[in-house]
Amino acid sequence: MRNKNLTRDFYFNKLGFKQLGSEDFDGYLMLQKDKIQIHFFEFKELDPKENYGQVYIRTNDIEKLYQSLSDNGTSIHPNGSLQIKPWGQKEFSLLDPDSNLLTFGQEV
């Protein structure tokens, strides 16, 4: 993450994550939603155009998640709309403020 406040805002307000723990460490951010925990470290020199960070998150109700994100105005990746993939997963993707690719998937 380049900016802790921007990252926190995106994950809290767009994706529904909450702060993990009560500590607020300088340059480090820990988030949780349900059984998912994501940890970020500060990297102010990160160039989002060159970022290749990615996370795959499995879910049990991908259509509900996709609809809730669409309803709150979260931008879905242009090449990542909700679809069934040849490997038997229903998936969609989005980018966070630093261009970390988040792909959500559910077995079909």
C-alpha positions in Angstrom: 0.0 0.0 0.0 1.1 3.5 -0.7 -1.3 5.2 1.5 -2.7 3.6 4.7 -5.7 5.8 4.9 -6.7 5.3 1.3 -6.3 1.5 1.5 -8.2 1.4 4.8 -11.0 3.5 3.3 -11.3 1.3 0.2 -11.3 -2.0 2.1 -13.7 -0.7 4.8 -16.2 1.2 2.7 -16.1 -0.8 -0.6 -15.4 -4.3 0.6 -16.7 -4.4 4.2 -13.5 -5.3 6.0 -12.8 -4.2 9.5 -9.6 -3.4 11.5 -8.0 -6.6 12.8 -6.9 -6.1 16.4 -6.8 -2.9 18.4 -3.2 -1.9 17.6 -2.5 0.7 14.9 1.0 0.1 13.7 2.9 2.7 11.7 3.2 1.6 8.0 1.3 -1.6 8.6 -2.4 -2.4 8.2 -4.3 -5.6 9.3 -7.8 -6.1 8.0 -10.4 -8.9 8.4 -13.7 -9.9 7.0 -15.3 -13.1 8.1 -12.5 -15.7 8.0 -10.3 -13.6 5.6 -7.3 -11.6 6.9 -5.2 -9.4 4.7 -2.1 -7.6 5.9 -0.5 -4.6 4.1 2.8 -3.0 4.5 3.6 0.6 3.4 5.5 0.9 0.1 5.3 4.6 -0.8 7.4 4.1 -4.0 5.0 1.5 -5.4 4.1 2.3 -9.0 0.5 1.0 -9.5 1.2 0.6 -13.2 3.9 -1.9 -12.4 2.2 -3.7 -9.5 1.6 -7.4 -10.0 0.3 -8.1 -6.5 -2.7 -10.4 -6.4 -4.9 -12.2 -4.0 -7.5 -15.0 -4.6 -10.4 -15.1 -2.1 -12.8 -18.0 -2.1 -16.5 -17.3 -1.2 -19.6 -19.3 -0.7 -22.0 -16.8 -2.2 -20.3 -15.1 -5.1 -23.4 -13.8 -6.8 -24.5 -12.0 -3.6 -21.0 -10.5 -3.1 -20.8 -9.5 -6.8 -24.2 -7.8 -6.5 -23.4 -6.0 -3.3 -20.2 -4.6 -4.7 -21.9 -3.5 -7.9 -24.6 -1.9 -5.8 -22.1 0.2 -3.8 -20.3 1.4 -6.9 -17.2 -0.7 -6.6 -15.5 -0.9 -10.0 -15.1 -4.5 -11.4 -12.0 -5.1 -13.5 -12.8 -4.6 -17.2 -11.5 -8.1 -17.9 -12.9 -9.6 -14.7 -16.7 -9.7 -14.9 -18.5 -12.5 -13.1 -18.2 -15.6 -15.2 -17.6 -19.4 -15.0 -14.0 -20.2 -15.8 -12.8 -23.4 -17.6 -11.3 -24.6 -14.3 -14.7 -24.9 -12.6 -14.7 -21.6 -10.7 -17.2 -18.8 -10.9 -15.0 -15.7 -10.6 -14.8 -11.9 -10.8 -11.9 -9.5 -10.2 -11.3 -5.9 -9.2 -8.3 -3.7 -8.4 -7.7 -1.9 -5.2 -6.2 1.7 -5.1 -2.7 0.3 -5.6 -3.7 -2.0 -8.4 -3.5 -5.2 -6.3 -5.7 -7.6 -8.2 -8.4 -9.2 -6.0 -10.1 -12.2 -7.6 -13.1 -13.7 -5.8 -14.1 -17.3 -6.7 -16.6 -20.0 -5.9 -16.6 -23.6 -7.0 -19.4 -24.4 -9.4 
